[in-house]
Amino acid sequence: MKALIKPFEYNSEEVYLKENELLFSKEWNFVGFLTDFENVNDFVTITIASIPVVIQNLKGHLRAFKNVCSHRHSIIQNEDKGNRPLMCPYHGWAYNEKGIPAGIPKKPLFSFTKEEVVCLKLEEYKIEICGNLVFANLNKDSHSLQDFLGDFYHEVATISNNFGKQIDLNEIDIVANWKIVVENTLESYHVALIHADTLYKMGPEGLDFEFKGKHSSWDATLNKLENEGRQAKIHRPYQDRAYKINGYKHILIYPNLLISSTYGVSFNLSLITPTDHNNTNFKSFVFISKNKNDGNSKDLESIFEKSLIDFNRQVFDEDKVICQQVHIGAKFAHHDGELSDEEKRVEHFQAVYKSYMINDK
């Protein structure tokens, strides 16, 4: 069938601004892991719909605020993550767990009333949790996270609760529109050529797609069973894990969160964030399953973890190259594009995208 997203929509600043307004500012966005906020004052910063947002553990409660000081507009938390009070580094304004200024240096010089101080509250956003994943929503009138995830809610909770040790964080800047990067992850049609020496050798096959609301998944068979051949030794330390699957699973949580697992032994969570209409930030978190081994396989685990890190990084580097080529080509395309049965998830992604862009939900 014909592609639903037109080539110009991958290169238009006007379209990008509309995406921020109608999509990213309306729906739930992944912002971090519960483990990022274990201690009071732990924080993570992120950009949602081009707006700087800080999520922070304040007195044991997770809060999300616009990351902009009410005094003279400085960014409050400057690092990607860390631990410090919610205090502006410019003039030292400090905020409490409600986002209200609670510490203002030389406060008498402002002559604020109590009511005026309350009115200087940081803009607050909704926070909800699924398993080990934290989501934020800029839309105060949005539906719940569970309603948004629908039938995928419990599966996402189960998978993320089985994330064990994080072994890698790979961040890549890609000169391509974010939709190109997402669509590339949703089909295996390109694997034989782009990933000939990496993913293709694993042999992911099949058209076992599932579409639930806005989201989709793919369950693929691999050319070897978990305990077949060399893999039997590699996977030995993880035999007591709680989460097991046969082969490979890949989930898209609309519009830009990807969660995958191989056998339930390793996990990848990728976040694809547009920085403008021509550029995308790609973050890949790699985890090993929680396991109950006795610690006698540390050397084997170390070898496996390194191979997994190298493999994932090579695959994503290969994807970066082709996504950038597609972005260039889309500027000059004279056909809308075609989609095969192997690209059904791309078709679904585009149909959902169109529903947002046409209808102001």
C-alpha positions as CSV (number, residue, x, y, z in Angstrom):
1,M,0.0,0.0,0.0
2,K,1.0,3.7,-0.3
3,A,2.8,5.2,2.6
4,L,0.5,7.6,4.6
5,I,3.2,10.1,5.7
6,K,4.2,12.3,2.8
7,P,7.9,12.9,2.1
8,F,7.7,16.6,3.0
9,E,6.4,15.7,6.5
10,Y,9.9,14.4,7.3
11,N,11.5,17.8,6.5
12,S,9.1,20.5,7.6
13,E,9.6,22.7,10.6
14,E,5.9,23.6,10.4
15,V,5.0,19.9,10.8
16,Y,7.4,19.5,13.6
17,L,5.8,22.4,15.6
18,K,2.4,20.8,15.0
19,E,3.7,17.5,16.3
20,N,4.8,19.1,19.5
21,E,1.4,20.7,19.8
22,L,-0.9,17.8,18.9
23,L,1.2,14.7,19.8
24,F,4.1,15.1,22.3
25,S,2.3,17.6,24.5
26,K,-0.9,15.6,24.6
27,E,0.4,12.1,25.5
28,W,2.4,10.1,28.0
29,N,6.2,10.3,27.5
30,F,8.8,8.0,29.1
31,V,11.1,10.1,31.4
32,G,13.1,7.6,33.4
33,F,13.3,4.5,35.6
34,L,12.1,4.2,39.1
35,T,15.7,3.3,40.0
36,D,16.7,6.8,38.9
37,F,14.8,8.3,41.8
38,E,15.7,6.0,44.8
39,N,17.1,8.8,46.9
40,V,15.6,12.2,48.0
41,N,16.6,14.9,45.5
42,D,17.5,12.4,42.7
43,F,16.4,14.0,39.5
44,V,16.3,13.5,35.7
45,T,15.9,16.1,33.1
46,I,14.3,15.6,29.7
47,T,12.8,17.6,26.8
48,I,9.1,17.0,26.0
49,A,7.6,18.9,23.0
50,S,10.6,21.2,23.1
51,I,9.9,22.1,26.7
52,P,12.6,21.4,29.4
53,V,11.2,19.2,32.2
54,V,12.7,18.1,35.5
55,I,11.4,15.0,37.3
56,Q,12.6,14.8,40.9
57,N,12.3,12.9,44.2
58,L,11.1,15.6,46.6
59,K,10.6,14.3,50.1
60,G,10.0,10.8,48.8
61,H,7.4,11.8,46.2
62,L,8.0,12.0,42.4
63,R,7.2,15.4,40.9
64,A,7.5,16.8,37.4
65,F,7.9,20.5,36.7
66,K,8.9,22.8,33.9
67,N,12.6,23.1,34.4
68,V,12.6,27.0,34.4
69,C,13.0,29.3,37.3
70,S,10.2,31.7,38.1
71,H,12.6,34.5,39.0
72,R,14.5,35.2,35.8
73,H,14.1,32.1,33.6
74,S,17.2,30.1,34.2
75,I,17.2,26.4,33.7
76,I,17.1,24.9,37.3
77,Q,18.7,21.5,36.9
78,N,21.4,21.5,34.2
79,E,22.5,17.9,34.2
80,D,20.8,14.9,32.5
81,K,20.5,13.4,36.0
82,G,21.9,13.9,39.4
83,N,21.2,14.6,43.1
84,R,20.8,18.2,44.4
85,P,18.0,20.3,45.8
86,L,15.5,21.9,43.4
87,M,17.4,25.2,43.5
88,C,18.2,27.6,40.7
89,P,21.9,27.9,40.2
90,Y,21.6,31.6,39.0
91,H,20.3,33.4,42.1
92,G,19.6,30.5,44.5
93,W,15.8,30.4,44.5
94,A,14.9,27.0,46.1
95,Y,11.5,25.2,45.5
96,N,9.6,22.9,47.8
97,E,7.9,19.6,46.8
98,K,4.9,21.6,45.5
99,G,7.1,23.7,43.2
100,I,6.6,26.8,45.3
101,P,9.6,29.1,46.1
102,A,10.5,28.2,49.7
103,G,13.9,29.8,49.8
104,I,14.5,33.2,48.2
105,P,17.8,35.0,49.0
106,K,17.2,38.6,50.2
107,K,13.5,38.0,50.1
108,P,12.5,41.3,51.8
109,L,13.8,43.2,48.8
110,F,11.0,41.8,46.7
111,S,8.2,42.7,49.1
112,F,6.3,39.6,48.2
113,T,3.0,38.7,49.9
114,K,2.4,35.0,50.7
115,E,-0.1,34.8,47.9
116,E,2.3,36.3,45.4
117,V,4.9,33.7,46.4
118,V,2.4,30.9,45.8
119,C,1.6,32.3,42.4
120,L,5.3,31.8,41.5
121,K,4.8,28.1,41.6
122,L,6.6,26.1,38.9
123,E,4.3,24.7,36.2
124,E,3.6,21.1,37.3
125,Y,3.0,18.0,35.1
126,K,1.4,14.7,35.7
127,I,3.5,11.7,36.7
128,E,2.5,8.0,36.6
129,I,4.4,4.7,36.8
130,C,4.2,1.4,35.0
131,G,6.5,-1.3,36.4
132,N,10.0,0.2,36.6
133,L,9.1,3.0,34.1
134,V,8.2,6.5,34.8
135,F,6.0,8.6,32.5
136,A,5.1,12.3,32.4
137,N,2.3,14.1,30.6
138,L,2.1,17.8,29.9
139,N,-1.6,17.6,29.3
140,K,-3.5,18.1,32.6
141,D,-6.7,16.7,31.1
142,S,-5.1,13.5,29.7
143,H,-6.4,10.0,30.3
144,S,-4.5,7.7,32.7
145,L,-1.3,6.0,31.8
146,Q,-3.0,2.6,32.1
147,D,-5.7,3.7,29.7
148,F,-3.0,5.0,27.3
149,L,-1.0,1.7,27.4
150,G,-4.2,-0.4,27.3
151,D,-3.6,-4.1,26.7
152,F,0.2,-3.5,26.8
153,Y,0.2,-2.1,30.3
154,H,0.7,-5.4,32.2
155,E,3.2,-6.7,29.7
156,V,5.3,-3.5,29.9
157,A,5.2,-3.7,33.7
158,T,6.3,-7.3,33.7
159,I,9.1,-6.7,31.3
160,S,10.5,-3.6,33.0
161,N,10.2,-5.2,36.4
162,N,12.6,-7.9,35.2
163,F,15.3,-5.4,34.1
164,G,18.4,-6.3,36.1
165,K,21.8,-4.6,35.8
166,Q,22.1,-1.8,33.3
167,I,25.2,-2.6,31.3
168,D,25.1,0.2,28.7
169,L,23.7,3.6,27.8
170,N,24.4,4.5,24.2
171,E,23.4,8.0,23.1
172,I,23.5,8.9,19.4
173,D,22.6,12.1,17.5
174,I,21.1,11.3,14.2
175,V,20.7,13.9,11.3
176,A,17.3,12.6,10.4
177,N,13.7,13.2,11.3
178,W,12.5,11.3,14.3
179,K,9.8,9.5,12.3
180,I,12.4,8.0,10.0
181,V,14.3,6.6,13.0
182,V,11.1,5.1,14.5
183,E,9.9,3.6,11.3
184,N,13.3,2.0,10.7
185,T,12.9,0.0,14.0
186,L,9.4,-1.3,13.0
187,E,10.4,-3.5,10.0
188,S,12.8,-6.2,9.4
189,Y,12.8,-5.8,5.6
190,H,16.1,-4.0,5.7
191,V,17.9,-6.4,8.0
192,A,19.6,-8.6,5.3
193,L,21.3,-5.6,3.7
194,I,21.9,-3.1,6.5
195,H,22.7,-5.6,9.3
196,A,24.3,-8.4,7.2
197,D,27.0,-9.1,9.8
198,T,25.0,-8.4,12.9
199,L,21.2,-8.8,13.3
200,Y,20.7,-10.8,10.1
201,K,22.9,-13.6,11.5
202,M,20.4,-14.0,14.4
203,G,17.7,-14.8,11.8
204,P,14.7,-12.9,13.2
205,E,11.8,-14.0,11.0
206,G,8.0,-13.9,10.8
207,L,5.1,-11.6,10.6
208,D,3.6,-12.2,14.0
209,F,2.5,-8.6,14.6
210,E,0.1,-7.5,17.3
211,F,-1.7,-4.1,17.2
212,K,-3.4,-2.8,20.4
213,G,-4.7,0.7,20.2
214,K,-1.8,3.1,19.3
215,H,0.9,0.6,20.1
216,S,2.3,-2.5,18.3
217,S,4.6,-5.5,18.9
218,W,6.5,-8.1,16.9
219,D,7.3,-11.6,18.1
220,A,10.1,-13.1,16.0
221,T,11.6,-16.5,15.8
222,L,15.4,-16.8,15.8
223,N,17.6,-19.3,14.1
224,K,18.7,-20.8,17.4
225,L,16.9,-21.7,20.6
226,E,18.1,-20.2,23.8
227,N,20.0,-23.3,24.9
228,E,21.2,-24.4,21.5
229,G,24.9,-24.6,20.6
230,R,27.2,-21.9,22.0
231,Q,24.3,-20.1,23.5
232,A,23.7,-22.9,26.1
233,K,26.9,-21.9,27.9
234,I,26.4,-18.1,27.5
235,H,22.9,-18.2,28.9
236,R,23.6,-20.6,31.7
237,P,23.8,-17.9,34.5
238,Y,20.3,-16.7,33.6
239,Q,18.3,-19.9,33.8
240,D,16.6,-19.0,37.0
241,R,15.2,-15.7,35.7
242,A,11.4,-15.1,36.0
243,Y,10.8,-13.7,32.5
244,K,11.3,-16.1,29.6
245,I,10.3,-15.9,25.9
246,N,11.1,-18.0,22.9
247,G,13.0,-15.7,20.5
248,Y,12.8,-12.0,20.2
249,K,10.0,-9.5,21.2
250,H,9.9,-5.8,20.1
251,I,7.3,-3.4,21.4
252,L,6.5,0.2,20.3
253,I,4.8,2.4,22.9
254,Y,3.6,5.2,20.8
255,P,5.1,7.3,19.5
256,N,8.8,7.0,20.4
257,L,9.5,4.4,23.1
258,L,10.9,1.0,22.0
259,I,11.2,-2.0,24.3
260,S,12.8,-5.3,23.2
261,S,14.1,-8.5,24.6
262,T,16.0,-11.6,23.4
263,Y,14.8,-14.7,25.2
264,G,14.1,-12.6,28.3
265,V,17.9,-12.7,28.9
266,S,18.7,-9.2,27.6
267,F,16.6,-6.1,27.2
268,N,16.9,-2.9,25.3
269,L,14.9,0.2,25.9
270,S,15.3,3.0,23.3
271,L,13.9,6.5,23.4
272,I,13.8,8.5,20.1
273,T,13.5,12.2,20.8
274,P,13.2,14.9,18.1
275,T,15.5,17.9,18.7
276,D,14.1,19.7,15.6
277,H,12.6,18.6,12.3
278,N,16.0,17.5,10.9
279,N,17.7,16.0,14.0
280,T,17.0,13.2,16.5
281,N,18.5,12.1,19.8
282,F,18.6,8.4,20.2
283,K,19.1,6.8,23.7
284,S,19.5,3.1,24.1
285,F,19.6,1.5,27.6
286,V,20.7,-2.2,27.7
287,F,19.9,-4.4,30.7
288,I,20.6,-8.0,31.7
289,S,17.8,-10.0,33.3
290,K,17.6,-10.3,37.0
291,N,19.0,-13.7,38.0
292,K,19.7,-15.7,41.0
293,N,23.1,-17.2,40.1
294,D,25.6,-17.8,42.8
295,G,28.3,-15.5,41.4
296,N,30.5,-18.3,40.1
297,S,29.9,-17.2,36.5
298,K,31.3,-13.6,36.6
299,D,33.8,-14.2,33.9
300,L,31.2,-15.7,31.6
301,E,28.8,-12.9,32.4
302,S,31.4,-10.3,31.7
303,I,32.2,-11.8,28.3
304,F,28.5,-12.0,27.4
305,E,27.8,-8.4,28.5
306,K,30.7,-7.0,26.4
307,S,29.6,-8.9,23.4
308,L,26.0,-7.6,23.9
309,I,27.2,-4.0,24.2
310,D,29.3,-4.2,21.1
311,F,26.5,-5.9,19.1
312,N,23.9,-3.3,20.0
313,R,26.2,-0.4,19.3
314,Q,27.1,-1.8,15.9
315,V,23.5,-2.3,15.0
316,F,22.5,1.2,15.9
317,D,25.5,2.7,14.1
318,E,24.4,0.9,11.0
319,D,20.8,2.2,11.5
320,K,22.2,5.8,11.9
321,V,23.9,5.7,8.5
322,I,20.8,4.5,6.6
323,C,18.4,6.8,8.4
324,Q,20.5,9.8,7.5
325,Q,20.5,8.7,3.9
326,V,16.7,8.3,3.9
327,H,16.3,11.8,5.4
328,I,18.3,13.3,2.6
329,G,16.4,11.3,0.0
330,A,13.0,12.3,1.4
331,K,13.8,16.0,0.5
332,F,13.8,15.1,-3.1
333,A,11.3,12.2,-3.3
334,H,8.8,12.2,-6.1
335,H,6.8,9.2,-4.9
336,D,5.0,8.8,-1.6
337,G,6.5,5.5,-0.9
338,E,5.2,1.9,-0.7
339,L,4.7,-0.5,2.2
340,S,4.7,-4.3,2.1
341,D,3.2,-6.9,4.5
342,E,6.5,-6.9,6.3
343,E,6.1,-3.2,7.0
344,K,2.6,-3.5,8.6
345,R,3.9,-1.9,11.8
346,V,5.1,1.1,9.8
347,E,1.7,1.4,8.2
348,H,0.0,1.3,11.7
349,F,2.5,3.9,13.0
350,Q,1.7,6.2,10.2
351,A,-2.1,5.7,10.5
352,V,-2.0,6.6,14.2
353,Y,0.3,9.6,13.4
354,K,-2.2,10.9,10.9
355,S,-5.1,10.6,13.5
356,Y,-3.2,13.0,15.8
357,M,-2.2,15.4,13.1
358,I,-5.6,15.6,11.5
359,N,-7.7,15.6,14.7
360,D,-6.9,18.0,17.6
361,K,-7.3,15.4,20.4
